Amino acid sequence: MIEKKIYDIIIIGAGPAGLSAGVYAGRAGLKTLIIENQFPGGQIVITESIENYPGFSEPMPGYELAIKFQEHAQKFGALIVTERVVAFDFSTSDEYLVKTEKADYLCKAVIFCTGASPRKINIPGESEFTGRGVSYCATCDAAFFKNKTVAVIGGGDTAVEEAIYLTKFVNKVYLIHRRDKFRAVNIIVERAKSNALIEIKLNHIPLEIQGKNSVEKIIVENILLKEKYEIALDGVFIFTGYKPNSDIIPAEILRNQQGYIIIDKQQATNIPGIYAAGDVCDKFLRQVITACSDGATAAYAAMRYIEKY
């Protein structure tokens, strides 16, 4: 028989949003459970260095910040378990069910903090050099490539805007797109074309990222000429979109066309007592600090909701 365990609040996901929610919920005296199916910390665990989180002016390895987040949540009593969620039941408003492979958990409020994942281009070297020259966030990592050469992969608004942003730091940006024209709006494209530090390569596809300890070159192909060649560089920024980790989230929770959870200013979903925080939400900026802010807001809102019982 599967054991049933009762909590005040259950947080799904132990990234920055989930762990911050755990800090606030635990500190408020709520019996708090955080369920993570991989490892605490989320994407920052594989981030080589973080230097834009307030209070830590020196670059810090992402895994170290993740450990601090985890220890902080545990200090205030949040229990973190590594389990896979298999089902939910939100049909009874005064008692929600979160079912994992190991146990059934009952609670009064749930916060989804499942995050989002960058879409991969799935070429050799991409996974191997993630955090060692391959990045999916110019805002996070541009400063590490000061006076260096990088490539940006993608053709949408984000890719072109980030290529322009990178020119504030780097010596040269190769903007690589597989089609004969960009999907980005024309005004942004024209800015990129007029930027002397950006070399545009349309009708090109990346084939492989190479290097020893870090990225040293990328192999590309001109698909019109059927020519393959290498470009020496120090980093590759990939902007082919993000995918919200919302597959496990029940269908009754409203999402936008891209799959991101729709929330209000209190991080509340369309179901009372169900909240969402961090990158899985429909939001403007996806950074560690904004995820932490979302988690704090969601936990506080959940606490006020639970007080109604």
C-alpha positions in Angstrom: 0.0 0.0 0.0 1.4 3.4 -1.0 1.9 5.7 2.0 0.1 9.0 2.1 2.0 12.0 3.5 0.5 15.3 4.4 2.2 18.8 3.8 1.0 22.4 3.8 2.7 23.1 0.5 4.4 21.1 -2.2 6.8 22.6 -4.6 7.5 20.8 -7.9 11.1 21.5 -9.0 14.2 22.5 -7.1 15.7 25.2 -9.3 16.2 28.8 -8.1 12.5 29.4 -8.1 11.6 26.2 -6.2 14.4 26.6 -3.6 13.5 30.2 -3.0 9.9 29.3 -2.6 11.1 26.6 -0.1 13.0 29.3 1.9 10.0 31.5 2.2 7.5 28.7 2.9 9.7 27.0 5.4 10.5 30.3 7.2 6.8 31.0 7.4 6.4 27.8 9.4 4.7 25.8 6.6 5.4 22.1 6.4 7.1 22.2 3.0 8.0 19.5 0.5 10.2 20.1 -2.6 10.0 17.3 -5.2 12.8 17.2 -7.8 13.2 14.5 -10.4 16.9 15.1 -11.1 19.1 17.2 -8.9 18.6 20.5 -6.8 19.7 23.6 -8.5 18.2 23.4 -12.0 20.1 24.7 -15.0 22.5 26.8 -12.8 24.2 23.5 -11.8 25.7 23.2 -15.3 26.5 27.0 -15.6 30.2 27.5 -15.4 30.1 30.8 -13.7 27.6 33.4 -12.4 28.5 37.0 -11.7 25.2 38.9 -11.9 23.5 37.5 -8.8 23.4 40.3 -6.2 25.8 39.9 -3.3 28.3 37.8 -5.2 30.4 40.2 -7.1 33.1 37.7 -7.9 32.2 35.0 -10.5 30.8 31.9 -8.7 30.4 28.4 -10.2 26.7 27.7 -10.7 26.8 24.5 -8.7 28.1 26.5 -5.7 25.2 28.9 -5.8 22.9 25.9 -6.2 24.3 24.3 -3.0 23.8 27.6 -1.1 20.1 27.7 -2.3 19.6 24.1 -1.3 21.1 24.6 2.2 19.1 27.7 2.8 15.8 26.0 2.0 16.8 23.0 4.2 17.8 25.3 7.0 14.2 26.5 7.3 12.8 23.0 7.3 12.0 22.3 3.6 12.3 18.6 2.8 13.8 17.9 -0.6 13.2 14.5 -2.2 14.3 13.1 -5.5 11.3 11.5 -7.0 9.3 11.5 -10.3 5.8 12.9 -10.2 3.4 10.7 -12.1 0.0 12.3 -11.5 -2.0 15.1 -9.8 -5.6 15.4 -8.6 -6.8 18.9 -8.1 -10.5 18.0 -8.1 -10.9 18.5 -4.3 -10.2 22.1 -3.5 -9.3 21.6 0.2 -6.8 18.8 -0.4 -4.7 18.4 -3.4 -2.9 15.1 -4.4 0.6 14.9 -5.8 1.5 11.3 -6.7 5.0 10.1 -7.3 6.4 6.7 -8.0 7.1 6.3 -4.3 4.3 8.0 -2.4 1.1 9.9 -2.4 1.4 13.4 -1.0 -1.5 15.6 0.1 -1.3 19.3 0.5 -3.2 22.6 0.6 -1.2 24.4 -2.1 1.2 23.5 -5.0 3.8 25.6 -6.7 5.1 24.5 -10.1 8.7 25.5 -10.6 9.7 23.1 -13.4 11.6 25.6 -15.4 12.3 25.7 -19.1 15.0 24.1 -21.3 16.8 25.7 -24.3 16.1 24.0 -27.5 19.2 22.1 -28.6 20.6 21.9 -32.1 21.9 18.4 -31.4 25.3 18.6 -33.1 28.5 17.0 -31.9 30.2 19.1 -29.3 27.1 20.9 -28.1 26.5 18.9 -25.0 30.2 18.4 -24.3 31.0 22.1 -24.3 27.9 23.4 -22.6 29.3 25.7 -19.8 32.7 25.6 -21.4 32.1 27.8 -24.4 28.6 26.8 -25.4 25.9 29.1 -23.9 22.2 29.7 -24.3 22.1 33.1 -22.5 24.1 36.2 -23.6 22.8 38.2 -20.6 24.4 35.5 -18.4 27.7 34.8 -20.1 28.6 37.7 -22.5 31.1 39.2 -20.1 33.1 36.0 -20.1 33.9 36.5 -23.8 35.3 40.0 -23.6 37.5 40.8 -26.6 36.9 37.3 -28.0 35.2 35.8 -31.1 31.9 34.0 -30.9 29.1 32.7 -33.1 25.4 33.1 -32.6 23.2 30.3 -34.0 19.6 31.3 -34.9 17.5 33.7 -37.0 14.7 35.0 -34.8 14.4 38.2 -32.9 16.3 36.8 -29.9 19.2 35.5 -31.9 19.7 38.8 -33.8 19.2 41.0 -30.7 21.6 38.9 -28.7 24.2 39.1 -31.5 23.9 42.9 -31.3 24.2 42.7 -27.5 27.3 40.6 -27.6 29.1 43.2 -29.6 29.3 45.3 -26.4 31.8 42.7 -25.2 33.4 40.7 -28.0 35.6 41.5 -30.9 33.6 39.7 -33.5 30.2 37.8 -33.9 29.4 35.3 -36.6 25.6 35.3 -37.0 24.7 31.9 -38.5 21.3 31.1 -39.9 20.2 28.2 -42.0 17.7 30.1 -44.2 18.3 32.8 -46.8 16.7 35.5 -44.6 16.1 36.1 -40.9 12.8 35.6 -39.2 13.5 38.6 -37.0 11.8 41.9 -37.6 13.4 44.0 -40.2 14.5 46.9 -38.0 16.6 44.5 -35.8 18.1 42.8 -38.8 19.1 46.2 -40.3 20.9 47.1 -37.0 22.8 43.8 -37.2 23.8 44.4 -40.8 25.1 47.9 -40.0 27.2 46.6 -37.1 30.8 46.2 -38.2 31.5 43.6 -35.5 28.8 41.2 -36.9 29.5 39.0 -39.9 26.3 37.4 -41.2 26.3 33.9 -42.7 22.9 33.0 -44.2 22.3 29.6 -45.8 24.7 28.1 -43.3 24.2 25.3 -40.9 26.5 24.3 -37.9 27.8 20.8 -38.1 30.1 20.4 -35.1 31.7 22.3 -32.2 35.3 21.4 -31.5 38.0 22.1 -29.0 40.0 20.6 -26.2 39.1 22.0 -22.7 36.9 24.7 -24.2 35.4 25.7 -27.6 38.0 26.5 -30.2 36.2 26.2 -33.5 32.9 25.4 -35.2 32.4 23.5 -38.4 29.8 25.0 -40.7 28.4 24.2 -44.1 27.2 26.6 -46.8 24.2 24.7 -48.0 24.0 26.5 -51.3 27.6 25.8 -52.3 27.7 22.5 -50.4 31.0 23.7 -48.9 32.2 22.8 -45.4 34.7 24.8 -43.5 35.8 25.8 -40.0 35.7 29.1 -38.1 38.1 29.7 -35.2 36.3 31.1 -32.2 36.0 31.0 -28.4 32.3 30.6 -27.9 29.0 29.5 -29.4 25.6 31.1 -28.4 22.6 29.1 -29.4 19.2 30.9 -29.7 16.8 28.5 -31.3 14.1 29.0 -28.6 13.1 27.6 -25.2 10.7 24.9 -24.3 8.8 25.1 -21.0 9.1 21.9 -18.9 5.3 21.7 -18.6 4.7 18.2 -19.9 3.7 16.9 -16.4 1.5 19.8 -15.6 -2.3 19.0 -15.7 -4.2 20.1 -18.7 -6.7 22.2 -16.6 -3.9 24.7 -15.8 -4.0 27.4 -18.4 -1.0 27.9 -20.7 -0.2 30.1 -23.6 0.4 28.8 -27.2 4.1 28.1 -26.4 3.2 26.0 -23.3 4.2 28.5 -20.6 1.9 28.7 -17.6 -0.3 31.8 -17.4 -0.1 33.5 -14.0 -1.2 36.7 -12.3 0.8 39.2 -10.3 0.7 36.8 -7.3 2.0 33.9 -9.4 -1.4 32.3 -9.2 -2.8 30.0 -11.9 -6.4 29.7 -12.9 -6.9 27.1 -10.1 -7.1 28.4 -6.5 -4.1 27.3 -4.4 -2.0 26.3 -7.5 0.9 28.6 -8.3 3.8 28.7 -10.7 7.2 30.4 -10.5 10.3 30.8 -12.6 11.0 30.0 -16.2 8.0 27.8 -16.7 5.8 30.9 -16.5 4.8 33.3 -19.2 7.1 36.1 -18.4 9.5 38.8 -19.8 12.9 37.9 -18.3 14.2 34.5 -17.4 17.2 34.9 -15.1 18.2 33.4 -11.7 17.2 36.5 -9.9 13.8 36.7 -11.5 13.1 33.0 -10.8 14.0 33.7 -7.1 11.6 36.6 -7.0 8.8 34.5 -8.5 9.4 31.8 -6.0 9.2 34.2 -3.0 6.1 35.8 -4.4 4.4 32.4 -5.0 5.3 31.1 -1.5 3.9 34.2 0.1 0.7 34.0 -1.9 0.4 30.3 -1.1 0.9 31.1 2.6 -1.9 33.7 2.5 -4.1 31.2 0.7 -3.5 28.5 3.3 -4.3 30.9 6.1 -7.9 30.9 4.9 -8.3 27.3 6.0 
